Amino acid sequence: MRLTPGKTLTSDQGSFSFGFFSPSNSTQNTYVGIWFNDIPLHTIVWVANRDNPVRNASSAMLGMTDNSSLVLSESNGQHILWMANTVTSNNSSVKLLNNGNLVVLSSNGSMLWQSFENPSDSVLAGMPRRTTHKTHPPWRIISWRGPEDPSKGRFSAGNDLNTPLQFFVWDGSVPYWRAPVGTGYVSSNMGLQTISSLMYLTVYRGSDGESYATFGLSDGSSRILYTIDYTGKAMLLRWNTSLTNWTPIPSMPWPAYQCNFYGYCGAYGYCDNTEAIPACKCLDGFDPSDKTEWVTGNFSQGCRRKDALQCGGGDGFLTLPVMKVPDKFLRLWNKSFADCAMECSRNCSCLAYAYANLSTSDIDGDATRCLIWTGELIDVEKGGDIGTENLYLRLAGLSSTFLILLLLFMFMNVSVQLFVC
């Protein structure tokens, strides 16, 4: 294969094209990338030479070397700008698949390299998103630097290094936004389950021992694209044929409001998305640490407990529904709901717990998800599209016996709203 500016490689069904492009029709910087070929809005989904643009397009060329590496160069091959390194293979070829994956194939059809394993700022249907990092470096998508500048920007997104259950957007190395902790097949919970019956998510364990999540589209579904833009907004986009534009799902990308930013409401504060304009509030049993600052809109000092915990007697657990549970949890493995509640109850350092059945053990071998918190509760939200589960919060001044209510829950299957110890 040999590509020069003006020539493109198109997938068999015409869904995607691969070739040279210049942002805003500028000839100053030229890049090689992949875009949707079957929609009218030019939408780039992958860029090869993000930080090394072609300066002299008239001398640019993309082709295979003798050792089967895919190479972008200019000045008649004298200046190499980008290379897709592969193992040495004779008679290798390049193909753009119908899902937008650019692959280098050996003579027997085995895959030597693929763009899906080297993402830019977007995730396409069928692209495996690695959620663990046991044998590979962290999987990340990285934003563009600006609306017309595809070089690597400030923001990146991927799963937490410590757990596959959390999806983060980072500003440099600082957390910028955190998706809800996984409660089932959807680990990033960007509305994938509620979009359409034509969309589905698969979580599986790869042959390399890593866990992966891939979303797919049934026949007839509109185009779906997950991306992180140059402002740090994480967006799940659907192509709207009537508007001839991309429409975010939900209706606003995340973070949508100030209090959705990571830790914006401080320790023991939470962003209440049930309000018309989401605002910071203190968790039940807490007051602002500095009421003067709180009133002025500075929530960085968070909230403090009204009544000190007693542990040995009088403490209890209040059910807070439709919450995005806090960051910095400890996961207890292979626990039932009753086990999880009991573990937190008898641990004086446990301030809260949450429980979910993951529906699959393919994420990390355990389909139970018992989380407990022994430090400050940070980055909590309520309601909206991301508040979906119960958080059981330890408070002082609650009486009766935790064990009796727990036994009722276990053997009579009653709904318990207040757990006490």
C-alpha positions, 0 to 999 in steps of 0.5 A: 500500500502507498498513500499520498495526499488526496488518496484514501483507503476506504473500508469494504462497506464504505463506512470509514476512510483512511488518509490525509487531512488538514484541520479547517482546510489548512495546508500548514499542518497535515495529518493521517487519520480515520474518519466516518465516510458515510455521514456528511459531517467530517468526523475524525476518530483516529489520528496517527501522527498527532504530535508530528504533523506533515509540514510539506504535504507535497512530499508526504507518503504513507507506505510499508517498509521492507520489514512490514512496518507502516511508515509515514514520512516526508521529504521522499522518505528521509524524514519519518514522522510516524511508524506502526511497528510490527514484527517482521513479516513478508508480504504483509498488507494494510486494511481498513475494517468496516468497524473503523479499525486499521490493521496490518495483516501478515500473509496468513491473515494474522493481525500484526498491528491495529489502531484499536490498540492505539486509540486517539480521543475516541472509542468506536463500536467494537473497540476493546477498551482495556479495563485492567492493567496487569500485563499492559500499560494503562489504556487511555484515550487522550483529548485533542489540544484544541478544536482544530488541533489533534495533537495530544491535549490536557485530558485523558480518560480510562479506568482507574489503575487500582480497580477496573470498576472506576472510569476517570477523566484526568486533567494531566495527572489530577482527577477531573471527573469520575464516572459511577462505580460499576454496578453491573455490565456497565462500568462507566455508566454513561447511559449505555443501557438506556440509549436503545435496544440496538446497543449492547455492552460486553465485558470479557476476559482476554487471552492475555488475562486482562479484562475488556469492555466493548460496546456493539451496535445491532443492525439499523442502529445509528452511529455511536461515538464515545469521545473526550473533547479538548475541554475535558467533556466526556461524551457519548454521541449519537448521529442524528440524521434529521439534525445532521449532527452529533447529539450527546447522550445524556442530553449534556456531556459530563461534567455538566455542572460545576459540582460534577467536577471531581471532589468539588463539594469537598469531603462529606459533601455531595452534588445534588443533581435532583435540583434544577441547577445541581448544587453542593449539599452536606450528607445527612448528619453533617454541616458545612465545615466553614459556613461563611465559605459555603455560602459564598460558593467555596465548598473546598473545606467540605462538611463535618460530622454533627455528632461523633460516632460512638461505635460500641453503641448508638451508631447506625447506618442510614440508607441514602438512595440514588447516589454516586458512591464515593471514591477511595473505597476498599473492596471486600471480595466474595461477600454477600450483602449481609456479609458486607453490612456486617463487616462494616458494622463491626469495624469501628473505622468503617464509615459507609458501605455499598453493595452490588451484584455485577452480573458477571465475574469476567471483570475480575473473577468476582461477581459480588461488589462489597465496598467499604469506606474508612476515610473521608467520603469524597466525590459523592453525587445524588440522582441525575443520570449517574446516581443509581445505588444505595449508600449506607452511611454510618451515623451516631444517635441511632438505636435498636439492634443492627443484627435483628434488622439484618436477620429480617432482611436475610430471612424475610426479604423485607426492605430495610431503610435504616440499619443500626448497630 
